[in-house]
Amino acid sequence: MDAVPFWAQLLALFLLIFLSAFFAMAETALMAANRHRLRHLAKRGSKGAVTTLWLLSRTDKLLSLVLIANTLINALATALVTAIAISTFGNDETVITVATAVVAFLLIVFAEISPKVIGATYPERIALPTSFVLKPLMALAKPAIWFVNLFVSAFLRLLHIKTGADAHEQRLSREELRSMVLEGGNFIPQKHKSILLNLFDLEKISVEDVMTPRAQIEALNLSTPVEEIKSQLTTCYHNKLPVYEGEINRIIGILHVRKAMALLNLGEELSVDHFRELLTQPYFIPQDTDVFTQLQYFQENHERLGLIVDEYGEIQGLVTLEDIIEEMIGEFTTSVPGAARADAFGWDGRGECLLDGTTTLRDANKQLGLNLPLDGPKTLNGLLLEELRDIPDAAVSVRIDGCVVEIVQVQNQAIKTVKLIRWRNEWDTVREDN
């Protein structure tokens, strides 16, 4: 070592620490890189992303290269610092101990912790350029990597640990994707985030959750006089009407209102048969069909409106393509007067909310932050009837999920209007007073 200048020895030491830091930083950046973003960049033609994915598909060889290089470099750095200390201060146990402590400190701070923190902070920015260096090094070190991996593979087999592409392939579940969307922050606009979250929920809800209930269906009864039919057609709110005879369970077809309006000019010659000739076949849907499946059925069958039936074939409600689209992106169509809108209510200053009994529990949960049960009845009316097991009189109250539900009006054996009162315990009142 005496023949080598002191400055050259220091330069060699700095070079070894730099190389150790490079491998530590590259390893951390590659392991922390988002593989989904790398695939996106690769599809856009990024050569760095392609090379990085190539390395990550060979994780065992990549880690072997990095650890072999780091181990050898750190050993050389330790030996070099020890040699410099002995040549400068003499061969003494104290000198060797201090030299070992110094090199350990340098390696920990400058070759391990700092570069790994940098690699974890900027994974893609570092992984892409360093991959161009690591790939040829992997080819050069192939014999050493092969030899080391012989023992590594044998040890892992003893532990029954599988390796290979399938072992480290990242597959996201629906809930993990949902969490990614929720944590998207400013990268995803709020409206887009809401639509994506609603898409994840489509398979969890059935057509019953988005349907127009049977009592609110606007339908045409061909058993009524022609004058009444004409009057209903001129005042209806929809383009298509279910048509029945006698009672609504006897649906005989769907009438397109625009086509029917052309018949009104016939005057006294107009008869029920004229309307019957315009009917198209009704489309029936089992009540437990999930919304996402029904969306596919609408597309495959070129339908936009379906009648929901229970196991006995009785009409439960009506669902349209627009209902499902609104479930994804929010309401955009004009509601029928008197129908409850999901965005038309909220708590007032006194913590109260007046709702129609036909308001769905899902809408109440969304708008009021409640957790009303959804596995049974779909509306407030149904929930209260199930809770009370009787048709109640007005002014009856029950407590459900942190709020008091007061029955305000009962009409035609159904709960017409309810008032929700947010429950406040003594601790909440004390905090508000303070």
Secondary structure per residue as TSV (DSSP state, phi and psi in degrees):
chain	resnum	aa	ss	phi	psi
A	1	M	-	360.0	-20.4
A	2	D	T	-64.9	-27.0
A	3	A	T	-77.2	-17.8
A	4	V	S	-92.0	128.3
A	5	P	-	-61.6	150.7
A	6	F	H	-61.5	-38.7
A	7	W	H	-65.5	-33.1
A	8	A	H	-69.4	-36.3
A	9	Q	H	-65.1	-42.4
A	10	L	H	-64.8	-40.2
A	11	L	H	-62.5	-40.8
A	12	A	H	-64.8	-38.2
A	13	L	H	-64.3	-45.6
A	14	F	H	-62.7	-36.8
A	15	L	H	-65.6	-41.5
A	16	L	H	-64.9	-42.5
A	17	I	H	-63.9	-39.5
A	18	F	H	-63.1	-43.3
A	19	L	H	-65.1	-40.8
A	20	S	H	-62.7	-42.1
A	21	A	H	-63.8	-39.0
A	22	F	H	-60.5	-48.0
A	23	F	H	-67.4	-38.6
A	24	A	H	-64.6	-43.7
A	25	M	H	-67.0	-41.6
A	26	A	H	-63.9	-42.1
A	27	E	H	-61.1	-48.2
A	28	T	H	-64.3	-43.3
A	29	A	H	-63.3	-42.0
A	30	L	H	-66.0	-41.1
A	31	M	H	-72.2	-27.7
A	32	A	H	-90.4	-10.9
A	33	A	S	-63.5	142.2
A	34	N	-	-78.3	111.5
A	35	R	H	-66.0	-31.3
A	36	H	H	-68.0	-39.9
A	37	R	H	-69.4	-36.3
A	38	L	H	-62.5	-41.1
A	39	R	H	-63.7	-38.4
A	40	H	H	-62.9	-44.5
A	41	L	H	-65.8	-37.1
A	42	A	H	-63.9	-40.1
A	43	K	H	-65.5	-25.3
A	44	R	T	-87.3	2.6
A	45	G	T	98.8	13.5
A	46	S	-	-75.8	116.0
A	47	K	H	-68.2	-34.4
A	48	G	H	-62.9	-40.4
A	49	A	H	-66.7	-39.8
A	50	V	H	-61.4	-45.4
A	51	T	H	-65.8	-39.5
A	52	T	H	-64.0	-43.4
A	53	L	H	-64.0	-35.8
A	54	W	H	-61.7	-42.8
A	55	L	H	-67.1	-41.9
A	56	L	H	-69.3	-21.9
A	57	S	T	-76.5	-8.0
A	58	R	T	-125.5	55.7
A	59	T	H	-59.9	-39.1
A	60	D	H	-61.9	-43.1
A	61	K	H	-71.1	-37.9
A	62	L	H	-63.3	-48.2
A	63	L	H	-64.1	-36.2
A	64	S	H	-62.2	-45.1
A	65	L	H	-60.3	-48.7
A	66	V	H	-63.9	-45.2
A	67	L	H	-71.6	-37.0
A	68	I	H	-62.0	-47.2
A	69	A	H	-63.1	-45.4
A	70	N	H	-63.7	-42.4
A	71	T	H	-63.0	-46.3
A	72	L	H	-64.4	-42.8
A	73	I	H	-65.9	-44.0
A	74	N	H	-65.2	-36.7
A	75	A	H	-65.1	-43.1
A	76	L	H	-63.2	-40.2
A	77	A	H	-64.1	-42.2
A	78	T	H	-63.4	-44.4
A	79	A	H	-64.5	-39.8
A	80	L	H	-66.7	-43.8
A	81	V	H	-63.7	-40.7
A	82	T	H	-62.5	-43.4
A	83	A	H	-64.1	-41.1
A	84	I	H	-64.1	-42.0
A	85	A	H	-64.9	-42.1
A	86	I	H	-66.8	-42.7
A	87	S	H	-68.7	-24.3
A	88	T	H	-93.0	-42.8
A	89	F	H	-114.9	-2.0
A	90	G	-	97.6	163.9
A	91	N	S	-85.3	92.0
A	92	D	-	-135.3	145.3
A	93	E	H	-60.9	-39.2
A	94	T	H	-62.9	-42.5
A	95	V	H	-61.4	-46.1
A	96	I	H	-63.8	-40.0
A	97	T	H	-63.9	-45.9
A	98	V	H	-63.6	-41.5
A	99	A	H	-62.6	-41.0
A	100	T	H	-63.8	-41.9
A	101	A	H	-64.9	-39.9
A	102	V	H	-64.8	-47.1
A	103	V	H	-66.6	-35.3
A	104	A	H	-63.5	-42.0
A	105	F	H	-63.0	-45.4
A	106	L	H	-61.3	-43.7
A	107	L	I	-67.8	-41.0
A	108	I	I	-64.5	-46.0
A	109	V	I	-76.5	-50.7
A	110	F	I	-96.9	-16.8
A	111	A	I	-116.7	-6.6
A	112	E	I	-124.9	-72.1
A	113	I	I	-65.0	-53.0
A	114	S	H	-59.8	-51.6
A	115	P	H	-64.7	-33.4
A	116	K	H	-70.1	-35.8
A	117	V	H	-64.5	-42.1
A	118	I	H	-63.0	-44.0
A	119	G	H	-62.8	-38.5
A	120	A	H	-72.8	-27.6
A	121	T	H	-77.8	-38.9
A	122	Y	S	-124.6	64.1
A	123	P	H	-62.1	-49.8
A	124	E	H	-71.9	-37.5
A	125	R	H	-63.5	-28.5
A	126	I	H	-96.4	-38.3
A	127	A	H	-63.0	-40.4
A	128	L	H	-63.3	-51.7
A	129	P	H	-69.3	-37.0
A	130	T	H	-68.6	-23.2
A	131	S	H	-63.4	-29.9
A	132	F	H	-68.5	-23.3
A	133	V	H	-86.9	-41.2
A	134	L	H	-70.8	-33.1
A	135	K	H	-62.7	-50.2
A	136	P	H	-65.8	-33.3
A	137	L	H	-64.0	-35.0
A	138	M	H	-64.9	-37.2
A	139	A	H	-67.0	-41.5
A	140	L	H	-67.5	-36.8
A	141	A	T	-92.7	16.1
A	142	K	H	-56.6	-44.3
A	143	P	H	-60.9	-43.6
A	144	A	H	-66.3	-41.5
A	145	I	H	-62.8	-42.5
A	146	W	H	-61.1	-43.6
A	147	F	H	-64.9	-44.4
A	148	V	H	-66.6	-40.4
A	149	N	H	-69.3	-20.0
A	150	L	H	-58.4	-46.7
A	151	F	H	-74.6	-36.2
A	152	V	H	-64.1	-44.6
A	153	S	H	-63.7	-40.5
A	154	A	H	-64.5	-40.5
A	155	F	H	-66.3	-42.3
A	156	L	H	-66.9	-33.7
A	157	R	H	-65.6	-36.0
A	158	L	H	-63.6	-32.5
A	159	L	T	-88.4	1.3
A	160	H	T	58.7	41.0
A	161	I	-	-104.1	122.7
A	162	K	-	-83.2	142.5
A	163	T	-	-125.7	169.8
A	164	G	S	119.7	-175.9
A	165	A	H	-63.4	-39.7
A	166	D	H	-68.9	-25.4
A	167	A	H	-73.0	-33.7
A	168	H	H	-113.8	12.6
A	169	E	-	-70.3	132.1
A	170	Q	-	-90.5	120.4
A	171	R	-	-124.0	127.5
A	172	L	-	-97.3	135.0
A	173	S	-	-80.7	173.1
A	174	R	H	-62.8	-39.9
A	175	E	H	-68.4	-35.0
A	176	E	H	-67.6	-40.6
A	177	L	H	-61.7	-40.3
A	178	R	H	-61.0	-42.7
A	179	S	H	-64.5	-37.7
A	180	M	H	-62.5	-40.4
A	181	V	H	-66.1	-43.3
A	182	L	H	-63.0	-33.6
A	183	E	T	-94.5	11.8
A	184	G	T	-66.2	-20.2
A	185	G	G	60.3	-135.5
A	186	N	G	-78.2	-5.7
A	187	F	G	-72.2	-25.5
A	188	I	S	-118.7	120.7
A	189	P	-	-56.7	149.6
A	190	Q	H	-58.1	-40.3
A	191	K	H	-65.4	-42.7
A	192	H	H	-64.0	-39.4
A	193	K	H	-62.4	-41.8
A	194	S	H	-62.9	-41.2
A	195	I	H	-65.4	-43.4
A	196	L	H	-63.3	-42.4
A	197	L	H	-64.9	-38.2
A	198	N	H	-65.0	-34.6
A	199	L	H	-62.7	-38.5
A	200	F	H	-65.5	-25.6
A	201	D	H	-88.3	-9.0
A	202	L	T	-62.0	-33.5
A	203	E	T	-81.1	-9.4
A	204	K	T	-92.1	-15.4
A	205	I	S	-115.2	153.3
A	206	S	B	-104.0	171.8
A	207	V	H	-63.2	-22.8
A	208	E	H	-60.9	-30.0
A	209	D	H	-74.8	-21.6
A	210	V	H	-117.5	0.3
A	211	M	S	-76.1	161.1
A	212	T	E	-84.9	119.9
A	213	P	E	-59.9	156.5
A	214	R	G	-52.0	-41.3
A	215	A	G	-67.0	-19.5
A	216	Q	G	-105.2	3.7
A	217	I	-	-70.8	130.9
A	218	E	-	-90.7	109.8
A	219	A	-	-132.4	163.5
A	220	L	E	-112.2	129.3
A	221	N	E	-103.8	111.8
A	222	L	T	-73.5	-6.8
A	223	S	T	-81.2	-10.8
A	224	T	S	-84.9	162.7
A	225	P	-	-59.5	153.7
A	226	V	H	-60.0	-36.4
A	227	E	H	-62.4	-39.5
A	228	E	H	-67.6	-37.5
A	229	I	H	-63.2	-44.4
A	230	K	H	-61.9	-42.2
A	231	S	H	-63.3	-40.8
A	232	Q	H	-67.6	-37.9
A	233	L	H	-64.8	-35.7
A	234	T	H	-78.9	-11.7
A	235	T	H	-120.7	7.2
A	236	C	-	-74.8	161.3
A	237	Y	S	-106.1	0.9
A	238	H	-	-127.5	159.3
A	239	N	S	-81.5	-26.9
A	240	K	E	-128.1	138.5
A	241	L	E	-126.4	133.6
A	242	P	E	-66.5	142.0
A	243	V	E	-119.9	133.4
A	244	Y	E	-136.7	170.3
A	245	E	S	-123.9	118.4
A	246	G	S	84.6	-70.8
A	247	E	S	-138.4	155.0
A	248	I	T	-65.6	-18.8
A	249	N	T	-72.1	-10.8
A	250	R	S	-102.5	61.4
A	251	I	E	-70.4	128.5
A	252	I	E	-113.3	-7.9
A	253	G	E	167.7	-179.0
A	254	I	E	-118.7	131.2
A	255	L	E	-107.5	128.7
A	256	H	E	-84.7	117.2
A	257	V	H	-62.4	-38.0
A	258	R	H	-62.1	-40.1
A	259	K	H	-68.4	-36.8
A	260	A	H	-69.3	-32.0
A	261	M	H	-62.6	-29.1
A	262	A	G	-67.0	-21.2
A	263	L	G	-79.7	-17.3
A	264	L	G	-65.4	-17.9
A	265	N	G	-78.6	-6.2
A	266	L	G	-72.7	-18.1
A	267	G	G	68.6	-129.9
A	268	E	G	-70.2	-18.6
A	269	E	G	-74.6	-14.0
A	270	L	-	-68.5	132.4
A	271	S	-	-135.4	171.3
A	272	V	H	-61.1	-32.5
A	273	D	H	-62.7	-31.9
A	274	H	H	-61.3	-42.3
A	275	F	H	-69.3	-36.4
A	276	R	H	-62.5	-34.0
A	277	E	H	-68.5	-22.6
A	278	L	T	-88.8	-5.9
A	279	L	-	-70.4	142.7
A	280	T	B	-109.1	162.2
A	281	Q	-	-62.8	133.8
A	282	P	-	-72.3	154.0
A	283	Y	-	-116.7	117.1
A	284	F	E	-103.8	145.3
A	285	I	E	-130.3	129.0
A	286	P	E	-61.9	143.1
A	287	Q	T	-68.7	-19.9
A	288	D	T	-95.6	10.4
A	289	T	-	-68.1	130.8
A	290	D	B	-75.5	156.3
A	291	V	H	-64.6	-40.0
A	292	F	H	-64.8	-42.2
A	293	T	H	-63.0	-41.2
A	294	Q	H	-65.8	-34.4
A	295	L	H	-60.0	-41.5
A	296	Q	H	-66.0	-40.4
A	297	Y	H	-63.1	-41.2
A	298	F	H	-58.0	-42.1
A	299	Q	H	-68.3	-45.3
A	300	E	H	-68.0	-37.0
A	301	N	H	-94.7	1.5
A	302	H	T	54.5	44.1
A	303	E	-	-113.6	156.5
A	304	R	S	-126.9	-7.7
A	305	L	E	-144.4	135.0
A	306	G	E	-138.9	148.7
A	307	L	E	-102.2	127.6
A	308	I	E	-90.8	128.5
A	309	V	E	-123.7	151.4
A	310	D	-	-90.4	-170.1
A	311	E	T	-67.5	-16.0
A	312	Y	T	-97.8	2.6
A	313	G	S	83.1	9.9
A	314	E	-	-86.9	143.7
A	315	I	E	-68.7	127.6
A	316	Q	E	-106.5	-27.0
A	317	G	E	175.8	-167.9
A	318	L	E	-139.8	138.4
A	319	V	E	-132.0	142.6
A	320	T	E	-121.0	166.3
A	321	L	H	-60.4	-37.0
A	322	E	H	-63.6	-35.1
A	323	D	H	-60.6	-41.8
A	324	I	H	-71.0	-41.0
A	325	I	H	-63.1	-39.9
A	326	E	H	-64.8	-30.2
A	327	E	H	-65.0	-28.1
A	328	M	H	-86.5	-45.4
A	329	I	H	-112.8	-2.5
A	330	G	-	98.5	165.7
A	331	E	-	-70.1	138.8
A	332	F	-	-141.0	-13.2
A	333	T	S	-92.5	167.0
A	334	T	-	-80.1	127.4
A	335	S	-	-81.4	154.2
A	336	V	-	-68.9	134.5
A	337	P	T	-54.2	133.1
A	338	G	T	95.7	-18.4
A	339	A	-	-80.7	144.6
A	340	A	-	-76.6	134.0
A	341	R	-	-102.3	144.3
A	342	A	T	-66.1	-25.4
A	343	D	T	-105.5	16.8
A	344	A	S	-105.0	12.2
A	345	F	-	-146.7	161.0
A	346	G	-	-176.1	172.8
A	347	W	-	-68.8	137.3
A	348	D	-	-89.4	-173.2
A	349	G	T	-64.4	-22.4
A	350	R	T	-94.0	4.0
A	351	G	S	75.9	32.7
A	352	E	E	-123.1	157.6
A	353	C	E	-150.4	125.2
A	354	L	E	-97.3	124.4
A	355	L	E	-131.6	154.8
A	356	D	E	-75.4	146.0
A	357	G	T	-63.4	-20.8
A	358	T	T	-84.8	-0.9
A	359	T	-	-60.0	131.6
A	360	T	B	-73.6	149.2
A	361	L	H	-65.0	-32.4
A	362	R	H	-63.8	-43.4
A	363	D	H	-65.3	-40.6
A	364	A	H	-62.3	-42.3
A	365	N	H	-63.2	-43.5
A	366	K	H	-65.3	-48.9
A	367	Q	H	-81.4	-28.7
A	368	L	H	-108.8	-0.9
A	369	G	-	68.8	31.4
A	370	L	-	-95.5	178.2
A	371	N	-	-135.0	50.0
A	372	L	-	-66.3	142.8
A	373	P	-	-64.4	137.6
A	374	L	-	-112.6	0.2
A	375	D	S	-88.4	3.0
A	376	G	S	-126.3	-119.5
A	377	P	-	-58.1	155.0
A	378	K	S	-103.2	-15.1
A	379	T	B	-123.2	166.2
A	380	L	H	-61.5	-39.3
A	381	N	H	-58.6	-48.2
A	382	G	H	-64.7	-39.1
A	383	L	H	-64.1	-43.8
A	384	L	H	-67.7	-39.2
A	385	L	H	-64.1	-35.5
A	386	E	H	-70.8	-39.3
A	387	E	H	-67.0	-44.7
A	388	L	H	-85.8	-21.1
A	389	R	S	55.4	32.7
A	390	D	S	-166.5	159.0
A	391	I	-	-82.2	111.3
A	392	P	-	-82.0	165.2
A	393	D	-	-90.3	167.2
A	394	A	T	-63.8	160.0
A	395	A	T	72.6	15.4
A	396	V	-	-88.6	137.4
A	397	S	E	-126.8	145.5
A	398	V	E	-136.8	153.8
A	399	R	E	-103.9	122.4
A	400	I	E	-135.2	124.9
A	401	D	T	47.7	60.4
A	402	G	T	72.8	11.6
A	403	C	E	-145.4	155.0
A	404	V	E	-95.6	128.9
A	405	V	E	-108.0	114.7
A	406	E	E	-106.9	126.9
A	407	I	E	-81.2	117.7
A	408	V	E	-93.9	-41.4
A	409	Q	E	-144.7	135.3
A	410	V	E	-118.7	132.0
A	411	Q	E	-145.1	132.5
A	412	N	T	53.8	50.7
A	413	Q	T	58.5	26.8
A	414	A	E	-142.6	153.4
A	415	I	E	-80.6	115.8
A	416	K	E	-84.5	-46.8
A	417	T	E	-136.7	139.1
A	418	V	E	-132.4	154.9
A	419	K	E	-118.1	126.3
A	420	L	E	-98.5	129.1
A	421	I	E	-119.6	120.3
A	422	R	E	-66.1	128.6
A	423	W	-	-78.0	132.5
A	424	R	-	-125.8	124.8
A	425	N	-	-89.0	176.9
A	426	E	H	-63.8	-33.4
A	427	W	H	-67.2	-39.8
A	428	D	H	-63.0	-40.6
A	429	T	H	-65.1	-41.3
A	430	V	H	-63.5	-41.8
A	431	R	H	-65.5	-39.5
A	432	E	H	-66.7	-38.4
A	433	D	H	-65.1	-33.6
A	434	N	-	-77.9	360.0
